[in-house]
Each structure stands twice: as structure tokens, then as C-alpha cells.
């Protein structure tokens, strides 16, 4: 499991005083950086090997400004060329958002998906839920 801490910024609040729903995909992406490094260790976008096939977020509680948020990230499923990441945003001891992202190993030169390598599967497997 990977754990990332986020301190919500005032600009991420909405008119209702909550953290706006558009902030969560950004926070979740930032918390996926350790997984990105399995594929592109230097994070150079010219050598990128992943695309997002699906992203979803279920809001099960409220998030507020001025209270730290903990993002927990695990690998939920590994397929042949894709894998699913599950993420949770916790604040003040409560799970407030559950997110899932399907990432695909992608060859940009060929514009096609590519099978995960054994090394990539091993790295991902070490972080299975």
C-alpha cells in the first residue's frame, strides 16, 4: 500500500464549503506516482508507457478545508495488459472517497496496448489489496 498526505487548499473548496469533486482525480493521480515509476522510473513523459482506460470516484463522505487527507493506494487487479488501482481518501478517521482507475500498458509508437512485462507484474503484485 502506498500512502500520500494532502493538505486541501482553499481554492479546492466549493460554494458549499466542501472540497470540490474535481480535486479528487488530481489528488489520486499524484498518489499514483510510485506506480508510474514502475513503468517510467524518471517520469519522463516522452517515455510514458501508460494510459487511463477508466476512472471513477464514489463520494461516500464529505471532505473539508484545513484538515489533512490521507490517500491510500493499492493494486486491486492485474490483467494481461491492464491493471486496476483502488484508492481511498480518508479525513479525520473516515473514508470519504473511493476511487478506481484502470491503467493500460501502452505502446505509443504502435498506438496499441502491450502486455505487461514479468517485472511490471511482479512490482504491481507487491502492492495487491
N, C-alpha and C positions, 0 to 999 in steps of 0.2 A: 504494500500500500504506500502510495505517495501522499504526503500531507503538505499543503501550502496554506499560508495565512494571508488574508486580505483584510486591509482596513478600508471599509467603504468611504468613498469621497462624497462630499456634499453634492457635487454635480451628478452623482449617480442616484439621487433621490428623485421621487416624482411628486406630483401635486398632493398626493395622499400621505406623504411622509414616509413612504416605504422606499426600499431600494428598487429602482426601475427594473422591469423584467429584461430589458436589453443588456443590463450589466452582467448577468449570469453567463451567457455564452462567452463573453470576453474573459471573465474570471476562470471559467472552465478551460478555455483554450490555454491560458497562461499556466494552469496547473498540469496541463498535458506535456509541458516542455521536457520533463525527464523521459517520457515515452518517445517524443520526437527524436531525442538523442540516440535512441537505439538504431534509428534509421539514418539520421544525418547528424553525426556527433558534433560538428561545428555549427550546426543550424544554418548553414549557408543555403538560402532559398534557391540558388542556381543548381544545387544538388538534391533538391527536395524529392522525397520518394512516397509521399502520402497525399491522398485526397479524402475529403469528407463525403461520404455517401448519404449519411443521415445524421441529424442531430435533433434531440428532443429534450425538453425540460418540463418536469412536473413540479408545480409550486404547491407545496404541502404546508407551508407556514410563511410567516412574514419575516423579512429581513429589514434591519434598521440602520441608519447612520450612527456612527460613533461607537459601534460595537464590532469587535473583530469577528471575521468569518473564517472558518476552517473548511478548506476544500479537501475532501478525501477522494483519492483516485485509485481505482483498481481495474484490472482487466477482467471482463466478465465472460468473454467468449473469443476463441481463436478459430478461424476458418482456414481455408486454403490460401486466399489472397486478401482476406479482410479480418478485422477483429473489432470487438465491441468494448468500449471503455464505459464504465459506470462511475459517476461522480456524485458526491453529495456535498451540499453546502450546509454547514452547521453554524448556528449562532446561539449563544447563551444556553448551550446544552441541548438544543433542539435541532433536528434535521428539518430544514426549511425548503430545500430544493433537491430533487433527484434528477440527474441528467444522464443521458446515454448518447454516445457518439459512435457511429460505425465509420471506421477508417479503412481505406483500401490501399494496399501496396500498389503503386502506380508507376509505370514507365512513361515518362513524359515524351520521350523521343518517339516511341511507338504508339503513343496515345492509347495504351491498353493496360489493364490490370496485370499484375505479375505475382506469381506465387511467393509467399513469404519464405525466406531462407530458414534453414535449421537454426542458425544463430539468432535470427529475429524471433522465431517461435520460442526458443529457449529463454531469451530475455523477457519476452512477454509473459511466459508461463510462470516466471518467478514472482509475478505480481497478480496472479489469478485470485479472484474473490473466493 
